[in-house]
Structures are given as structure tokens and as C-alpha cells.
Amino acid sequence: MIKRFFKSRGWGKLRRNRLAMFSLAVIGCYFLLAAWMMAIDVMQWMGTKTGAWNLKETPVAGAFLPEQMLSQVAPPSLGGLGKPIGVTGRLDYVDFFFSRVRDAVDELDRLGPESERSVEEVIASYAVQERQILDVSQEELRERVERGEEILAELDDARSLSNAALTVLVQTRASRVSISELRLAGDEDDLSLLREEVAFGLEEISYAVDDYAAVSGRDDAFPADSMEEVLDTVDLLFDTDEPLPELSDALAAIDEAAQREAALQLDAAESLLPDAMEFVDQLMPKPTGLAGMAYNSRLIFGTDRQGRSILVRALYSAKIAIQVGVIVGLTAVLIGSLMGAAAAFFGGFVDHVVTWLYSIFSSIPQLVLLAVLSFMFVSGPLQEFRGLPSLYLAFALTYWIGPCRVIRGEAMKIKELEYVQAATAIGFSRFYILVKHIIPNTLHLMFINFSLLFVGAIKGEVILTFLGLGLPLGEGASWGIMISQAKSEVVQGFFWQIGAATLFMFILVLAFNILSDALQDAFDPKHVN
């Protein structure tokens, strides 16, 4: 059958379709990636059981192990494609790597003769993937950390002052809004409540200014006359019913001072950053060679809020998508094709039962049915099967309807053809005719339905996981999990995670859609010239 397929006219037509063959190559890359990840998982399991090897220590073979996919590789919310990370990103970079070295030194200081871990094991446990802590003596490492504490103390002071100035700025602008609402209020509004809101807002400005003075040790950062005017207005609003005085000039002066101080402290932090980053890169040198390529490739699309590689998670999610698509597609096509062919060929009671079944299932919206079936595994006695097994079952009970209908209609036509009638007259059994003649002549429809169900299963898994009914958040990775976790990031203008998940899903789905059209053109008799 396979030889006959590759010698058929349909395969020749498909092979001449360059776009279809390119799509097939793209799909092949996804399948090879998924197969490689599965093989690596099996090899790691064997190595763990036997104690012969640990692929986590190899930069390439262990790149897509589940524990690597969940490990931190860099500071949180790091942009991809070499995008500059800015002052805040560089501060996070310094804090992230220096804190790991500092924690390693603290644990080394606590080691004793009866400790379970050696010095080498402690140092290795604080590595960031291929990026290792500098190989020096424990005393020298402690001295370097002490020097780093001094550098970071200056950075922290500048950052604290900048944040304190920004707090004053935020409170000042919020008070401006409250004052505008009070001035525009009518007689029907609760003026006492609005006056209290303005008073509390102005009081918060004075508290923020006091905090800045306490941290910086300066009392002249904000204009004293403007602050005095603000405090007098607070007393007036709380103790009297007099109209609100004009505060626009005072608030404008405080606003300008807050912007100036925030920019000044930010510039101070930025001037200290190059030395701090160089110092951190000395403590945890960037890997070179093959290890360096593996480490840098993880940062192509940046990191998520937990500092995990977005690229690794997106690629690992492709394995989950391939698993779901293949298992659901094969199961649904097999069940649907057998039921549809049997219903058409045997007719009678069998046909009535199959028709009744797919009519019942078809009357329920597919997404609703999937959600209901998946929700059964969220809690209760079936909760232990939640995850991929529940998805397989939900999709298999839903997606068989399409292939069943299509194969039933095709089989009803085929059973009336002369060669089927001749086989029946000769005396071949009905089961033999079904398996030998009916089902093989519907293979082109099975291929087309498989490609369609493959895409549908992937999109369905992403939707259900996004809704919290699919793969649990703590188990592996999925494009649905990535999109769900990116909701808060998108609000902050961070699109790398949702962009990577959407890109990889778009490429796979588009390739399968192109291949499905090409399969139909090549193998469907109605499309063959």
C-alpha cells in the first residue's frame, strides 16, 4: 500500500507543488524537534536510573529537558533580539547575577564537616545554565563579593532616591486630578468627601517629600514655600469650609523638582552601571564556544517574568502541540473512519446507531463540549488524570464526528461500484470487502481529515489551556500557558512571550493548512484532472 501510494498520480502531483513541499519540510522540522525532545527525555530517564550519565550537564543534548525549560537563564522580563534593556533592565541584570554569587558565598560559609554537599556542588548549584561562578578560592570569592556589596550599595541608594522622587511625582499628579474634580463638582455632589480626598492626597505629597529627605539627607530638594502652601491647604480643608486656594503654581514647582531629582538620581545610577556590569561579568563569566552559543540562543526571545527562556519554552511547547495533534488526529480519524465505513457498508441497525451518535454530538457546540469534558478532570475523582490524558479523551470524544460523516458518505458511494458488487458475488466476506476495498479507497479523505484535525487539536489545546481547562500551569509548557501568563505582560508593553508563542503556532498551523489544501487537490478524485 505504501509503495502504491508513492507511485500514485496524487503523490506525483503533490510533489510538484513547491509550496506544499516547503510546508511539508517545515512540518518535518517540528516533528524532528519533538522526536528529539522525546528521545532526550528517554535517555535522561535511563541515565538517571542507571547513574551512567546526566544530560543536564551537556549544553546541547540537555537544552530541552523539562527541568531546563523551567530553570532561570537571565533576569526576569528581558527583551529579545538584542533589544537594549535600559537602565532598569541593567539594574535587574546586576542584581540577578550578583545575588546568586552572594547566596553561594553565604552557603559556603555555612558549610561544615558534616555538611551533605561539597564546595563544588554548592558552586555548581548556583550556576545559571552554562554560566558558572568564577573558579577561584573561597577566600578570594568572598573578597570579591564584599567589593561588589559596596558597588551595589551605591546603586541601591541611587535607585531608592529615584523611586522616592517618582513617588512624589505620582502623588503630585494624582492630587492635581483630585483638585480638578473638586473644582468641577456641582451642588449635588458630596463636596465634603471630595475635600477629604484632596486633603489626603496633598498629605501624601508631604509624606513622600519627607521620605525623600530622609533617604537623601537633603532638605532643600523641594521648594520649602510650595510645601508650606500645600500643608496649609491640608489644614484648611480638614478644619474649615473655606474655598480651596489656588495651588497650581505650588504643585507645578513640586512636580518640576520631582522630575529633576528623579532624572538626577537615574543619571547617577546609570553612571555606576558599566562598572557594576563589568564586575558581575567577572564574577559569573559569560560562556564561550559551544556553551556560549547554547546560552545566547536561549535569550533570542528574552525571558518571562520568572527569568525562564521564552525560546526554550516556545520550542518545548511545540512538542506538546505535536503530541496532542498526532494522538488526537490518529485516534479521531481511526475511530471516525471505522464507524463511518461500517455504518455505510453494513447499513441497517449499525447505520442508525452511528447516525444517532454523531447527530447527538453534533448538536452540541464543539467548544462547549470540549470545555465540559475537560472540566470533568479539574476537580473530583478524575483530577489525577488532568493534563494530557484528559485532553486526549476530550478531543477523541469530540473530533471523530467529522471523519465519520465524510467517510460514511464516501463509503456509501464506493459500495455501489461494480468491483465491490463483484467481490460480494464471488463470495468474499463483508468484513474482508470493508477492509480490503472500502477503507483503502477512502485513504485520501483520511489524510485530509487528519491534517485538519491535527490543526484543530492544537488550537483546541491552546484555547482550553488558556481558559485553565487544559494543561495545568505547573506541568511543562504550552503555547496556551505562555499566552495566559503573558496577559499581564502585554499591559506593560512586553510582547515577547505572547509573540513567540503566537509565531511558532502560526507557522505550524499555516504549514498544515497549506498541506491540507494540497492533499485535497492531489488525492480527492473530484480535484484530479
Secondary structure by P-SEA (a helix, b strand, c coil): caaaaaacaaaaaaaacaaaaaaaaaaaaaaaaaaaaaaaaaaaaaaaaaccccccccccccccccccccccccccccccccccccaaaaaaaaaaaaaaaaaaaaaaaaccccccccaaaaaaaacccccccccccaaaaaaaaaaaaaaaaaaaaaaaaaaaaaaaaaaaaaaaaaaaaaaacccccaaaaaaaaaaaaaaaaaaaaaaaaaaacccccccaaaaaaaaaaaaaaacccccccccaaaaaaaaaaaaaaaaaaaaaaaaaaaaaaaaaaaaccccccaaaaaaaaaaccccccccccaaaaaaaaaaaaaaaaaaaaaaaaaaaaaaaaaaaaacaaaaaaaaaaaaaaaaccaaaaaaaaaaccccccccccccaaaaaaaaaaccaaaaaaaaaaaaaaaaacaaaaaaaaacccaaaaaaccccccaaaaaaaaaaaaaaaaaaaaaaaaaacccccccccccaaaaaaaaaaaaaacccaaaaaaaaaaaaaaaaaaaaaaaaaacccccccc
